[in-house]
């Protein structure tokens, strides 16, 4: 549902979904009211019938101190990418606390065709400011892999600033902040300020998964859209967070937020195409 202030805008263009949790062999299941058996790749494709979804990120979240399982999980999304001829693309994962083993795994998955990395401070229980995270992000930058972070923590009030420090410490990195800091989305305004400095590399993107559905049709919708435009609509990415959100409803919500047609094309497709290096 969308609000009367933001009536639904139709969108019939191409879509890249940068955030999904698919049920794959060896991957931790996501428990939802539908059950873990309901979010396989084929289930996702059925959910987006009649939408022009060209590419879908399949991500995993690595456990700590279990490099063998981490490797199996990464191999699952790499295999899916290969068997789907790239329609599903792999966002592999490592645990920052695994040290040199994690760095070697970044090298391995990059060579095997990964499109990016996924790190989750809450699930993996690490501090974004820890030196081990910087090491992983620097290695990912060296291997030309964007890093998708879950970027909302109800437990760490300083986390938004830690992402700024990380982006400054590794200016060659490409960081994606999933969920736009959640209910603290206004803290994204710091990136509009940073953009006024010549040395700032604009190396931070924002993934709208879940947060768009939560805010896009409610009383914060106008403020949310205003903040996102301050960040820059060329730095916004569409994600569904499937199966935690329904992809079709997520598309409808973003399309109805009040973006212009040009902005919608960037948010749904062009920005992710450029970031992950897909051909037109």
C-alpha positions in Angstrom: 0.0 0.0 0.0 1.2 3.5 -0.7 0.0 6.8 0.8 -2.3 9.3 -0.9 0.6 11.7 -0.9 2.7 9.3 -3.0 0.3 7.6 -5.4 1.7 4.5 -7.1 3.8 5.2 -10.1 4.0 2.4 -12.6 7.5 1.1 -13.4 8.0 -1.2 -16.3 11.8 -1.0 -16.7 14.6 -3.3 -15.9 15.3 -4.2 -12.3 18.4 -5.5 -10.4 17.7 -6.8 -6.9 20.9 -6.4 -4.9 19.7 -8.1 -1.7 18.2 -11.6 -1.3 18.6 -14.5 1.0 18.0 -17.7 -1.0 17.7 -21.2 0.4 20.7 -23.1 -1.0 22.6 -26.3 -0.1 24.8 -25.6 2.9 23.4 -22.1 3.6 21.8 -21.1 6.9 18.0 -21.1 6.3 16.1 -17.8 6.9 13.1 -18.7 9.2 10.0 -16.8 8.1 6.3 -17.4 8.5 6.5 -19.2 5.1 9.1 -21.7 6.3 12.6 -22.2 4.9 11.5 -24.3 2.0 9.7 -21.4 0.4 12.7 -19.2 -0.7 14.6 -21.2 -3.2 15.8 -19.5 -6.4 12.8 -20.8 -8.3 10.4 -19.5 -5.7 12.0 -16.0 -6.1 11.6 -16.1 -9.8 7.9 -17.0 -9.4 7.4 -14.1 -7.1 8.7 -11.6 -9.7 6.8 -13.0 -12.7 5.9 -10.2 -15.1 8.7 -8.0 -13.7 11.8 -7.4 -15.8 14.3 -8.6 -13.2 17.5 -9.0 -15.0 19.9 -9.8 -12.2 19.4 -11.0 -8.6 22.1 -10.9 -5.8 22.3 -14.2 -3.9 24.1 -13.6 -0.7 25.4 -15.6 2.2 26.6 -14.8 5.7 29.8 -16.6 6.9 30.0 -18.1 10.4 33.0 -17.5 12.6 35.9 -19.9 12.9 34.5 -22.4 10.4 36.4 -21.8 7.1 35.2 -25.1 5.6 31.6 -24.2 6.0 32.3 -20.6 4.8 33.8 -22.1 1.7 30.8 -24.4 1.1 28.4 -21.5 1.5 30.3 -19.4 -0.9 30.5 -22.3 -3.4 26.7 -22.5 -3.3 26.1 -19.0 -4.5 29.0 -19.3 -7.0 27.5 -22.4 -8.5 24.1 -20.8 -8.7 25.6 -17.9 -10.6 27.2 -20.3 -13.0 24.1 -22.5 -13.5 21.8 -19.4 -14.0 24.3 -17.9 -16.5 24.7 -14.9 -14.2 21.1 -14.0 -13.6 21.7 -14.8 -10.0 25.0 -13.2 -9.0 27.1 -14.1 -6.0 27.7 -12.0 -3.0 30.0 -14.2 -1.0 31.0 -13.7 2.7 33.8 -14.2 5.1 34.1 -13.5 8.9 36.5 -10.6 9.7 37.7 -12.4 12.8 39.1 -15.3 10.7 42.2 -13.3 9.8 44.4 -14.5 7.1 42.0 -17.4 6.2 39.3 -14.7 5.5 41.7 -12.8 3.3 42.6 -16.0 1.3 38.8 -16.7 0.9 38.3 -13.2 -0.5 41.0 -13.9 -3.0 39.5 -17.3 -3.9 35.9 -16.1 -4.5 37.1 -13.1 -6.4 39.0 -15.4 -8.8 36.0 -17.7 -9.0 33.7 -14.9 -10.2 32.0 -13.4 -7.1 30.5 -9.9 -7.7 30.8 -8.7 -4.1 31.0 -9.5 -0.4 28.3 -9.5 2.3 29.2 -8.6 5.9 26.6 -8.5 8.7 27.8 -6.9 12.0 24.8 -8.1 13.9 24.6 -11.7 12.8 28.4 -12.1 12.7 28.8 -10.2 15.9 31.6 -7.8 15.0 32.4 -4.1 15.5 32.5 -2.2 12.2 35.4 -0.1 13.7 37.6 -3.2 14.4 40.9 -3.3 12.4 40.0 -6.8 11.0 37.0 -5.2 9.1 39.3 -2.6 7.5 41.6 -5.5 6.4 38.7 -7.3 4.7 37.4 -4.2 3.0 40.8 -3.2 1.8 41.3 -6.7 0.3 37.9 -6.6 -1.3 38.7 -3.2 -2.8 42.0 -4.7 -4.2 39.9 -7.5 -5.8 37.3 -5.0 -7.1 34.5 -6.4 -5.0 31.9 -4.0 -3.5 31.0 -4.9 0.1 27.3 -5.0 1.2 27.0 -4.3 4.9 23.9 -4.7 7.0 23.9 -1.1 8.2 21.4 -0.9 11.0 22.3 -1.8 14.5 19.9 -1.3 17.5 22.9 -2.1 19.7 25.6 0.3 18.4 24.6 3.9 18.4 28.0 4.9 16.8 27.8 2.5 13.9 26.8 5.2 11.3 30.0 7.2 12.1 32.0 4.0 11.9 30.9 3.4 8.3 32.0 7.0 7.5 35.4 6.3 9.1 35.7 3.0 7.2 34.9 4.7 3.8 37.5 7.4 4.5 40.1 4.8 5.6 39.7 2.7 2.5 38.8 5.3 -0.2 39.1 2.7 -3.0 36.4 0.6 -1.4 32.8 0.6 -2.6 30.5 0.2 0.4 26.8 -0.5 0.3 24.8 0.3 3.4 21.8 -2.0 3.5 18.6 -0.7 5.1 19.8 2.9 5.0 20.5 3.0 8.8 16.9 1.9 9.5 14.9 4.4 11.6 18.1 6.5 11.9 18.1 7.2 8.1 18.5 10.9 8.7 22.2 10.2 9.6 22.8 9.6 5.9 22.8 13.4 5.6 26.5 13.2 6.5 27.2 12.0 3.0 25.7 15.2 1.5 28.2 17.2 3.6 31.1 15.0 2.7 30.3 15.4 -1.0 31.3 19.1 -0.7 34.9 18.1 -0.1 37.2 17.4 -3.1 38.9 14.5 -1.3 35.6 12.6 -0.7 35.4 9.7 -3.2 31.6 9.2 -2.9 32.3 5.5 -2.3 29.2 4.8 -0.4 25.9 3.5 -1.8 22.6 2.9 0.0 20.4 -0.2 -0.3 16.7 0.5 0.2 15.7 -3.1 1.2 13.0 -3.3 3.9 13.4 0.3 5.0 11.6 1.5 1.8 8.7 -0.8 2.6 8.6 0.3 6.2 8.8 4.1 5.6 7.8 4.6 1.9 4.1 4.6 2.6 4.0 6.1 6.1 4.3 9.5 7.8 8.1 9.6 7.4 7.9 9.1 3.6 8.5 12.7 2.6 11.4 13.1 4.9 12.9 9.8 3.8 12.8 10.7 0.1 14.3 14.2 0.9 17.2 12.5 2.8 17.8 10.0 0.0 18.0 12.8 -2.6 20.5 14.6 -0.4 22.7 11.4 -0.6 22.2 11.4 -4.4 19.9 9.3 -6.4 22.9 7.9 -8.3 23.9 6.2 -5.0 20.7 4.3 -4.3 20.1 0.6 -5.0 16.9 -1.5 -5.0 16.9 -4.6 -2.8 14.0 -6.7 -1.7 15.6 -8.6 1.2 13.6 -11.7 0.0 12.1 -13.6 1.7 11.8 -11.1 4.6 10.0 -8.8 2.2 8.0 -9.6 -0.9 9.9 -8.4 -4.1 6.8 -7.3 -5.9 5.5 -5.3 -3.0 9.0 -3.8 -2.5 9.0 -2.7 -6.2 5.6 -1.1 -5.8 6.6 0.7 -2.7 9.8 2.2 -4.2 7.9 3.1 -7.4 5.3 5.0 -5.3 7.7 6.9 -3.1 7.8 10.0 -5.3 10.9 9.4 -7.4 10.9 10.9 -10.9 11.0 8.5 -13.9 14.7 9.2 -14.3 15.4 8.5 -10.7 13.5 5.3 -10.8 15.6 4.0 -13.7 18.7 4.7 -11.7 17.5 3.2 -8.4 16.0 0.0 -10.0 18.7 -0.7 -12.6 21.4 1.7 -13.8 23.2 2.3 -10.4 23.5 -1.5 -9.7 24.5 -2.2 -13.3 27.3 0.3 -13.1 28.4 -0.7 -9.6 28.6 -4.4 -10.3 29.8 -4.1 -13.9 26.9 -5.7 -15.8 26.5 -5.1 -19.5 23.5 -3.1 -20.6 
